[in-house]
């Protein structure tokens, strides 16, 4: 009798424990830091949304500042279905001289330095040509790339009017042949890095057409796909190398999300190998080019071969994961970085995300997209050599652009929340790529080819002045790390050390706040 009673008590306790673990969600079951602290106990009592399809994990990697034609245009030689280049594409060297010589698109791309122009005004000139004004030309002529580059530096026009031969970017060649690319994916905003990165996870830049440092420091206030995933009881995780750019979203600085950030080097391979990747995974690169640790984000003047090495590493880690048959790996670029692309940018019937108008003097209404950029889709559920063109809806004018990311996540994960903005409600989705097969492929390569060791002539120079993008990361680091003196950061090495120290301070402050049982909505501040 006593044994029976004890057995009943043990069974009841086991059931109670399982119910508590289900309530706490994936952070508890995967051993997140202090997963059972009171701040986590205040999570909503809500059953996780059920994912119906084969894809349970989406991995996102956003590279920096390269156009489709620059990276993939010459892939047309290998697959004629790709809307790439054939060599007769050109731009006039001068927009004011009707007899100007023309610069033809070449296959000589290698190492690019300096960084071509990609401000809002520079992009207007690249797209619309002669006067650089948004004058309603449909389609826009895409005729100002060479002239705009030449205005920065003599002969820079030849670099922006060039693309990589397939053998120089062998990782991309292999992924193109083995999985899928999209040749109609556009930057969401005809602007620079952060305004486009903001769109990728929130379908808006909250009015930004340039990198406004005060707002970057304070954090952008809009709702993100991370919030939608969290509210649905699903999981996300961000693996960072220097500092994660997603911390430009104010909500991501809240205590409830502190366990969602992990160092790439010590955690990503471990989590993938253990089958513990979250539902939504963001990988962030090394954004600073220092001796012994070259930048691998592809941002000029960084070596593209380093980006190839990173993508090879990420792919092979995912391929070896027990979660491989439930994965979709997406690679794209934030914006074109000033490099030529021949496909006209969509300038009609593009909805404003939230009716916010950009700042003077342009007062942009977000009625057109940016320049076309590369996009790869990798999964055993995708047929070899697939080329995704224009989407089929949801509107007749819909396009693939960065807002397609949260729109597709919403569909694949069956998220109950509303669309984030009017833009992701309009954007095309790529869920059809993983719905054509009845079973996953078994012939996906376990390893990818080795990329060139280096395309750079000489070694990394970490004594050079920081780029605009890197300086924005320094500003972010000062904000999240509560560190002063960032105005004295002068070179890349100092900037790298500064942001890594700030990120360490941010993570330590978050864990201390957990220990103190602070409210989960608290913005973390050291």
HUWOFEN-V723690 format. One record per residue. N is the residue number from 1. RES is the residue in one small letter. D_CENTER is the distance of its C-alpha to the mean C-alpha in whole Angstrom. Layout:
# HUWOFEN-V723690
n=N res=RES d_center=D_CENTER
n=N res=RES d_center=D_CENTER
This chain:
# HUWOFEN-V723690
n=1 res=x d_center=62
n=2 res=x d_center=60
n=3 res=x d_center=58
n=4 res=x d_center=57
n=5 res=x d_center=56
n=6 res=x d_center=54
n=7 res=x d_center=52
n=8 res=x d_center=51
n=9 res=x d_center=50
n=10 res=x d_center=48
n=11 res=x d_center=46
n=12 res=x d_center=46
n=13 res=x d_center=44
n=14 res=x d_center=42
n=15 res=x d_center=41
n=16 res=x d_center=40
n=17 res=x d_center=38
n=18 res=x d_center=36
n=19 res=x d_center=36
n=20 res=x d_center=35
n=21 res=x d_center=32
n=22 res=x d_center=31
n=23 res=x d_center=31
n=24 res=x d_center=29
n=25 res=x d_center=26
n=26 res=x d_center=24
n=27 res=x d_center=23
n=28 res=x d_center=27
n=29 res=x d_center=27
n=30 res=x d_center=25
n=31 res=x d_center=27
n=32 res=x d_center=24
n=33 res=x d_center=26
n=34 res=x d_center=29
n=35 res=x d_center=28
n=36 res=x d_center=31
n=37 res=x d_center=32
n=38 res=x d_center=33
n=39 res=x d_center=30
n=40 res=x d_center=28
n=41 res=x d_center=31
n=42 res=x d_center=31
n=43 res=x d_center=28
n=44 res=x d_center=29
n=45 res=x d_center=31
n=46 res=x d_center=29
n=47 res=x d_center=29
n=48 res=x d_center=26
n=49 res=x d_center=25
n=50 res=x d_center=25
n=51 res=x d_center=23
n=52 res=x d_center=25
n=53 res=x d_center=23
n=54 res=x d_center=23
n=55 res=x d_center=19
n=56 res=x d_center=19
n=57 res=x d_center=16
n=58 res=x d_center=12
n=59 res=x d_center=10
n=60 res=x d_center=6
n=61 res=x d_center=5
n=62 res=x d_center=3
n=63 res=x d_center=6
n=64 res=x d_center=8
n=65 res=x d_center=11
n=66 res=x d_center=13
n=67 res=x d_center=14
n=68 res=x d_center=15
n=69 res=x d_center=19
n=70 res=x d_center=18
n=71 res=x d_center=16
n=72 res=x d_center=18
n=73 res=x d_center=21
n=74 res=x d_center=23
n=75 res=x d_center=22
n=76 res=x d_center=25
n=77 res=x d_center=27
n=78 res=x d_center=27
n=79 res=x d_center=26
n=80 res=x d_center=27
n=81 res=x d_center=26
n=82 res=x d_center=23
n=83 res=x d_center=23
n=84 res=x d_center=23
n=85 res=x d_center=25
n=86 res=x d_center=29
n=87 res=x d_center=30
n=88 res=x d_center=32
n=89 res=x d_center=29
n=90 res=x d_center=30
n=91 res=x d_center=29
n=92 res=x d_center=32
n=93 res=x d_center=33
n=94 res=x d_center=34
n=95 res=x d_center=34
n=96 res=x d_center=37
n=97 res=x d_center=39
n=98 res=x d_center=40
n=99 res=x d_center=41
n=100 res=x d_center=38
n=101 res=x d_center=37
n=102 res=x d_center=34
n=103 res=x d_center=31
n=104 res=x d_center=30
n=105 res=x d_center=27
n=106 res=x d_center=28
n=107 res=x d_center=26
n=108 res=x d_center=27
n=109 res=x d_center=23
n=110 res=x d_center=23
n=111 res=x d_center=22
n=112 res=x d_center=21
n=113 res=x d_center=23
n=114 res=x d_center=23
n=115 res=x d_center=19
n=116 res=x d_center=20
n=117 res=x d_center=20
n=118 res=x d_center=18
n=119 res=x d_center=19
n=120 res=x d_center=20
n=121 res=x d_center=23
n=122 res=x d_center=22
n=123 res=x d_center=20
n=124 res=x d_center=23
n=125 res=x d_center=25
n=126 res=x d_center=23
n=127 res=x d_center=23
n=128 res=x d_center=27
n=129 res=x d_center=29
n=130 res=x d_center=32
n=131 res=x d_center=32
n=132 res=x d_center=28
n=133 res=x d_center=29
n=134 res=x d_center=27
n=135 res=x d_center=31
n=136 res=x d_center=30
n=137 res=x d_center=30
n=138 res=x d_center=29
n=139 res=x d_center=27
n=140 res=x d_center=26
n=141 res=x d_center=28
n=142 res=x d_center=25
n=143 res=x d_center=27
n=144 res=x d_center=27
n=145 res=x d_center=24
n=146 res=x d_center=27
n=147 res=x d_center=29
n=148 res=x d_center=26
n=149 res=x d_center=25
n=150 res=x d_center=29
n=151 res=x d_center=30
n=152 res=x d_center=27
n=153 res=x d_center=29
n=154 res=x d_center=32
n=155 res=x d_center=30
n=156 res=x d_center=27
n=157 res=x d_center=27
n=158 res=x d_center=28
n=159 res=x d_center=24
n=160 res=x d_center=22
n=161 res=x d_center=24
n=162 res=x d_center=24
n=163 res=x d_center=22
n=164 res=x d_center=21
n=165 res=x d_center=24
n=166 res=x d_center=23
n=167 res=x d_center=25
n=168 res=x d_center=23
n=169 res=x d_center=19
n=170 res=x d_center=21
n=171 res=x d_center=18
n=172 res=x d_center=17
n=173 res=x d_center=20
n=174 res=x d_center=21
n=175 res=x d_center=18
n=176 res=x d_center=19
n=177 res=x d_center=22
n=178 res=x d_center=22
n=179 res=x d_center=19
n=180 res=x d_center=17
n=181 res=x d_center=16
n=182 res=x d_center=15
n=183 res=x d_center=17
n=184 res=x d_center=17
n=185 res=x d_center=13
n=186 res=x d_center=13
n=187 res=x d_center=11
n=188 res=x d_center=12
n=189 res=x d_center=14
n=190 res=x d_center=16
n=191 res=x d_center=15
n=192 res=x d_center=13
n=193 res=x d_center=10
n=194 res=x d_center=10
n=195 res=x d_center=12
n=196 res=x d_center=9
n=197 res=x d_center=6
n=198 res=x d_center=9
n=199 res=x d_center=9
n=200 res=x d_center=6
n=201 res=x d_center=8
n=202 res=x d_center=12
n=203 res=x d_center=12
n=204 res=x d_center=14
n=205 res=x d_center=14
n=206 res=x d_center=17
n=207 res=x d_center=19
n=208 res=x d_center=17
n=209 res=x d_center=17
n=210 res=x d_center=17
n=211 res=x d_center=16
n=212 res=x d_center=19
n=213 res=x d_center=20
n=214 res=x d_center=22
n=215 res=x d_center=20
n=216 res=x d_center=17
n=217 res=x d_center=20
n=218 res=x d_center=21
n=219 res=x d_center=18
n=220 res=x d_center=17
n=221 res=x d_center=19
n=222 res=x d_center=17
n=223 res=x d_center=17
n=224 res=x d_center=14
n=225 res=x d_center=13
n=226 res=x d_center=13
n=227 res=x d_center=17
n=228 res=x d_center=18
n=229 res=x d_center=17
n=230 res=x d_center=19
n=231 res=x d_center=22
n=232 res=x d_center=22
n=233 res=x d_center=23
n=234 res=x d_center=20
n=235 res=x d_center=18
n=236 res=x d_center=14
n=237 res=x d_center=14
n=238 res=x d_center=11
n=239 res=x d_center=12
n=240 res=x d_center=12
n=241 res=x d_center=14
n=242 res=x d_center=15
n=243 res=x d_center=14
n=244 res=x d_center=11
n=245 res=x d_center=9
n=246 res=x d_center=9
n=247 res=x d_center=13
n=248 res=x d_center=13
n=249 res=x d_center=14
n=250 res=x d_center=17
n=251 res=x d_center=18
n=252 res=x d_center=16
n=253 res=x d_center=18
n=254 res=x d_center=21
n=255 res=x d_center=23
n=256 res=x d_center=22
n=257 res=x d_center=19
n=258 res=x d_center=20
n=259 res=x d_center=20
n=260 res=x d_center=17
n=261 res=x d_center=16
n=262 res=x d_center=17
n=263 res=x d_center=17
n=264 res=x d_center=15
n=265 res=x d_center=18
n=266 res=x d_center=21
n=267 res=x d_center=19
n=268 res=x d_center=17
n=269 res=x d_center=19
n=270 res=x d_center=22
n=271 res=x d_center=20
n=272 res=x d_center=19
n=273 res=x d_center=23
n=274 res=x d_center=24
n=275 res=x d_center=23
n=276 res=x d_center=21
n=277 res=x d_center=18
n=278 res=x d_center=17
n=279 res=x d_center=16
n=280 res=x d_center=12
n=281 res=x d_center=11
n=282 res=x d_center=8
n=283 res=x d_center=8
n=284 res=x d_center=8
n=285 res=x d_center=10
n=286 res=x d_center=13
n=287 res=x d_center=13
n=288 res=x d_center=17
n=289 res=x d_center=19
n=290 res=x d_center=22
n=291 res=x d_center=25
n=292 res=x d_center=25
n=293 res=x d_center=21
n=294 res=x d_center=19
n=295 res=x d_center=16
n=296 res=x d_center=13
n=297 res=x d_center=10
n=298 res=x d_center=12
n=299 res=x d_center=13
n=300 res=x d_center=17
n=301 res=x d_center=19
n=302 res=x d_center=17
n=303 res=x d_center=18
n=304 res=x d_center=16
n=305 res=x d_center=18
n=306 res=x d_center=17
n=307 res=x d_center=13
n=308 res=x d_center=16
n=309 res=x d_center=17
n=310 res=x d_center=14
n=311 res=x d_center=13
n=312 res=x d_center=17
n=313 res=x d_center=17
n=314 res=x d_center=14
n=315 res=x d_center=16
n=316 res=x d_center=19
n=317 res=x d_center=19
n=318 res=x d_center=17
n=319 res=x d_center=20
n=320 res=x d_center=23
n=321 res=x d_center=22
n=322 res=x d_center=24
n=323 res=x d_center=21
n=324 res=x d_center=21
n=325 res=x d_center=22
n=326 res=x d_center=20
n=327 res=x d_center=17
n=328 res=x d_center=14
n=329 res=x d_center=11
n=330 res=x d_center=9
n=331 res=x d_center=7
n=332 res=x d_center=6
n=333 res=x d_center=6
n=334 res=x d_center=6
n=335 res=x d_center=10
n=336 res=x d_center=13
n=337 res=x d_center=14
n=338 res=x d_center=18
n=339 res=x d_center=18
n=340 res=x d_center=21
n=341 res=x d_center=20
n=342 res=x d_center=23
n=343 res=x d_center=22
n=344 res=x d_center=22
n=345 res=x d_center=20
n=346 res=x d_center=21
n=347 res=x d_center=23
n=348 res=x d_center=25
n=349 res=x d_center=25
n=350 res=x d_center=21
n=351 res=x d_center=22
n=352 res=x d_center=21
n=353 res=x d_center=19
n=354 res=x d_center=21
n=355 res=x d_center=24
n=356 res=x d_center=23
n=357 res=x d_center=24
n=358 res=x d_center=22
n=359 res=x d_center=25
n=360 res=x d_center=27
n=361 res=x d_center=28
n=362 res=x d_center=26
n=363 res=x d_center=26
n=364 res=x d_center=23
n=365 res=x d_center=23
n=366 res=x d_center=20
n=367 res=x d_center=22
n=368 res=x d_center=20
n=369 res=x d_center=17
n=370 res=x d_center=15
n=371 res=x d_center=16
n=372 res=x d_center=15
n=373 res=x d_center=12
n=374 res=x d_center=11
n=375 res=x d_center=10
n=376 res=x d_center=12
n=377 res=x d_center=13
n=378 res=x d_center=15
n=379 res=x d_center=18
n=380 res=x d_center=21
n=381 res=x d_center=22
n=382 res=x d_center=21
n=383 res=x d_center=23
n=384 res=x d_center=24
n=385 res=x d_center=23
n=386 res=x d_center=21
n=387 res=x d_center=20
n=388 res=x d_center=19
n=389 res=x d_center=20
n=390 res=x d_center=20
n=391 res=x d_center=20
n=392 res=x d_center=23
n=393 res=x d_center=23
n=394 res=x d_center=23
n=395 res=x d_center=24
n=396 res=x d_center=26
n=397 res=x d_center=24
n=398 res=x d_center=20
n=399 res=x d_center=18
n=400 res=x d_center=14
n=401 res=x d_center=12
n=402 res=x d_center=9
n=403 res=x d_center=11
n=404 res=x d_center=12
n=405 res=x d_center=9
n=406 res=x d_center=12
n=407 res=x d_center=15
n=408 res=x d_center=14
n=409 res=x d_center=14
n=410 res=x d_center=17
n=411 res=x d_center=19
n=412 res=x d_center=18
n=413 res=x d_center=19
n=414 res=x d_center=22
n=415 res=x d_center=20
n=416 res=x d_center=24
n=417 res=x d_center=22
n=418 res=x d_center=22
n=419 res=x d_center=19
n=420 res=x d_center=17
n=421 res=x d_center=18
n=422 res=x d_center=20
n=423 res=x d_center=17
n=424 res=x d_center=16
n=425 res=x d_center=19
n=426 res=x d_center=20
n=427 res=x d_center=16
n=428 res=x d_center=17
n=429 res=x d_center=16
n=430 res=x d_center=16
n=431 res=x d_center=18
n=432 res=x d_center=21
n=433 res=x d_center=19
n=434 res=x d_center=20
n=435 res=x d_center=23
n=436 res=x d_center=25
n=437 res=x d_center=27
n=438 res=x d_center=29
n=439 res=x d_center=28
n=440 res=x d_center=26
n=441 res=x d_center=26
n=442 res=x d_center=28
n=443 res=x d_center=27
n=444 res=x d_center=24
n=445 res=x d_center=24
n=446 res=x d_center=24
n=447 res=x d_center=23
n=448 res=x d_center=22
n=449 res=x d_center=23
n=450 res=x d_center=23
n=451 res=x d_center=22
n=452 res=x d_center=24
n=453 res=x d_center=24
n=454 res=x d_center=24
n=455 res=x d_center=23
n=456 res=x d_center=24
n=457 res=x d_center=28
n=458 res=x d_center=29
n=459 res=x d_center=27
n=460 res=x d_center=25
n=461 res=x d_center=26
n=462 res=x d_center=25
n=463 res=x d_center=27
n=464 res=x d_center=26
n=465 res=x d_center=25
n=466 res=x d_center=21
n=467 res=x d_center=19
n=468 res=x d_center=18
n=469 res=x d_center=15
n=470 res=x d_center=16
n=471 res=x d_center=19
n=472 res=x d_center=17
n=473 res=x d_center=15
n=474 res=x d_center=19
n=475 res=x d_center=20
n=476 res=x d_center=17
n=477 res=x d_center=19
n=478 res=x d_center=23
n=479 res=x d_center=22
n=480 res=x d_center=21
n=481 res=x d_center=23
n=482 res=x d_center=26
n=483 res=x d_center=27
n=484 res=x d_center=29
n=485 res=x d_center=29
n=486 res=x d_center=26
n=487 res=x d_center=28
n=488 res=x d_center=29
n=489 res=x d_center=26
n=490 res=x d_center=27
n=491 res=x d_center=25
n=492 res=x d_center=22
n=493 res=x d_center=24
n=494 res=x d_center=25
n=495 res=x d_center=22
n=496 res=x d_center=20
n=497 res=x d_center=23
n=498 res=x d_center=23
n=499 res=x d_center=19
n=500 res=x d_center=20
n=501 res=x d_center=23
n=502 res=x d_center=22
n=503 res=x d_center=19
n=504 res=x d_center=23
n=505 res=x d_center=25
n=506 res=x d_center=22
n=507 res=x d_center=22
n=508 res=x d_center=26
n=509 res=x d_center=26
n=510 res=x d_center=25
n=511 res=x d_center=27
n=512 res=x d_center=30
n=513 res=x d_center=29
n=514 res=x d_center=29
n=515 res=x d_center=32
n=516 res=x d_center=34
n=517 res=x d_center=33
n=518 res=x d_center=31
n=519 res=x d_center=30
n=520 res=x d_center=26
n=521 res=x d_center=25
n=522 res=x d_center=26
n=523 res=x d_center=24
n=524 res=x d_center=24
n=525 res=x d_center=26
n=526 res=x d_center=27
